[in-house]
Amino acid sequence: MCLALSPPGAQDFVAMTIREIRPDIDRDGVLAGAQFVDAFRVTVADAALDARAAAERMFSRNPRWVQSLLDLRNAIVAPFGLKTSGADDTSPHGMIGLFPVLSETPQRLVAGFNDHHLDFRVVVDVAPADHGQQVTATTLVLTHNWLGRAYLGVIMPFHRVISKTLLGQVREPLPR
């Protein structure tokens, strides 16, 4: 997916490419036994960006179509007793969007929660790159039963598109 962006007042055209990459993460260190993992990466011009700021840009706001899909998902899973967010989970690092922050450093933020059908984590890594920062979003999932496996199968096509869309939001500072 290639997104073109031109910051307000910029004279130069900058292209931002979001690409799927081979996950480079310690699965067992983040979510032991995870059966699914994928990762997407983008390079942004903001050299001062840290992992929390990148995660906030990704998860603190949703495009309308993403929010509509989440609302539909929540209505469908409600009869099964699945969580619609991690708001009930306590985290000393707070929440970003729907997700409790489980751990963080300036270079890495790990968020996610456990449910009876599956556990998931999203890891946002930030590393220096030529002319900015490289931001990688990695998703890990550990399914517990047939419901978790079915759920993962159904949401997978949406997950890929939504992951790329949310990662694309890293280029834009949050409104004040």
C-alpha positions in Angstrom: 0.0 0.0 0.0 1.5 3.3 -1.0 0.1 6.4 0.5 1.2 9.8 -0.7 1.4 12.6 1.8 2.3 16.2 1.7 2.4 18.0 5.0 0.7 21.4 5.2 3.0 24.0 3.6 5.4 21.4 2.3 6.9 22.0 -1.1 8.2 18.5 -1.7 6.2 15.4 -2.4 6.9 12.5 0.0 5.8 8.9 -0.6 5.1 6.7 2.4 5.0 3.0 1.8 3.4 0.6 4.3 4.6 -2.9 3.7 4.1 -6.3 5.3 7.4 -7.7 6.6 8.6 -10.9 8.2 8.0 -10.4 11.9 11.2 -10.0 13.8 10.0 -10.5 17.4 10.5 -12.9 20.3 7.1 -14.6 20.2 7.5 -16.3 23.5 8.7 -13.2 25.2 5.6 -11.2 24.1 2.9 -13.9 23.9 4.1 -17.5 24.6 2.5 -20.0 22.2 1.1 -17.5 19.8 -0.1 -19.3 16.6 -0.4 -16.2 14.5 1.9 -13.2 14.0 2.2 -10.6 11.3 3.9 -7.2 11.0 3.7 -4.1 8.9 6.3 -1.3 8.7 6.5 2.3 7.6 9.1 5.0 7.7 8.0 8.5 8.8 9.9 11.8 8.8 9.3 12.5 12.5 12.8 11.7 14.1 11.5 12.5 17.6 8.6 9.9 17.5 8.7 7.4 20.3 6.7 4.2 20.6 3.9 5.7 22.8 3.4 8.6 20.4 3.3 6.2 17.5 0.7 4.0 19.2 -1.4 6.9 20.2 -1.5 8.1 16.6 -2.5 4.6 15.5 -5.1 3.7 18.1 -6.5 6.9 19.6 -8.7 7.6 16.6 -10.4 5.4 14.0 -11.5 6.3 10.5 -15.3 6.2 10.3 -15.3 2.9 8.3 -13.0 1.2 10.8 -15.3 2.4 13.7 -18.3 1.0 11.8 -16.6 -2.4 11.5 -15.7 -2.4 15.2 -19.3 -1.5 16.1 -20.6 -4.3 13.9 -18.0 -6.7 15.4 -19.1 -5.7 19.0 -22.8 -6.3 18.2 -22.0 -9.8 16.7 -19.7 -11.0 19.5 -21.8 -9.7 22.4 -24.0 -12.8 22.6 -20.8 -14.9 23.0 -19.6 -12.8 25.9 -16.4 -11.6 24.2 -14.7 -8.4 25.3 -15.2 -5.3 23.2 -12.2 -3.6 24.7 -9.6 -4.0 27.5 -11.2 -1.2 29.5 -12.0 -3.7 32.4 -8.3 -4.7 32.6 -6.2 -2.7 34.9 -2.8 -1.5 33.6 -0.3 0.7 35.3 0.6 2.1 31.9 -3.0 3.1 31.1 -4.9 2.6 27.9 -4.4 3.6 24.3 -7.6 3.4 22.3 -9.3 0.1 23.2 -6.0 -1.5 24.5 -4.4 -1.7 27.9 -0.7 -0.9 27.7 1.1 -3.9 29.2 4.7 -2.6 28.9 6.6 0.2 27.3 10.0 1.8 26.6 10.7 4.7 24.3 11.4 2.1 21.5 8.6 -0.4 22.2 5.1 -0.4 23.4 3.1 -3.7 24.0 -0.6 -3.5 24.4 -3.4 -6.1 24.3 -5.6 -8.2 26.5 -6.7 -11.8 27.2 -10.1 -13.2 26.6 -11.6 -16.7 26.9 -11.4 -17.3 23.1 -8.0 -15.8 22.4 -5.2 -13.5 23.7 -3.7 -10.9 21.6 -0.9 -8.4 21.6 0.0 -5.5 19.4 3.6 -4.4 19.6 4.7 -1.0 18.3 8.4 -0.7 17.7 10.2 2.5 16.7 13.8 2.6 15.4 15.9 5.3 13.8 16.0 5.2 10.0 17.3 7.4 7.3 15.4 10.7 7.5 13.1 9.7 10.4 11.8 6.7 12.3 10.9 3.3 11.2 7.6 2.2 12.9 6.7 -1.5 13.0 3.3 -2.8 14.2 3.3 -6.5 15.0 0.2 -8.4 16.0 0.4 -11.7 17.9 -2.6 -14.0 18.6 -3.0 -17.1 20.8 -6.3 -18.9 20.3 -7.8 -21.0 23.1 -10.6 -22.9 21.4 -12.7 -23.3 18.3 -14.3 -19.9 18.9 -11.0 -18.2 18.8 -9.9 -20.0 15.7 -13.2 -19.2 13.9 -13.0 -15.6 15.0 -9.4 -15.2 13.8 -10.4 -16.8 10.4 -13.3 -14.4 10.0 -11.5 -11.2 10.9 -8.2 -11.8 9.2 -9.0 -10.1 5.9 -10.2 -7.0 7.8 -7.3 -7.1 10.2 -4.8 -6.7 7.4 -6.5 -3.7 5.9 -7.2 -2.1 9.2 -3.6 -2.6 10.4 -2.2 -0.9 7.3 -4.7 2.0 7.7 -4.0 2.6 11.4 -0.2 2.4 10.7 -0.7 5.1 8.0 -2.0 7.4 10.8 1.4 7.5 12.4 2.4 10.2 9.9 -0.2 12.6 11.3 0.1 14.2 14.8 -3.0 13.9 16.9 -5.2 17.0 16.9 -4.8 19.1 20.1 
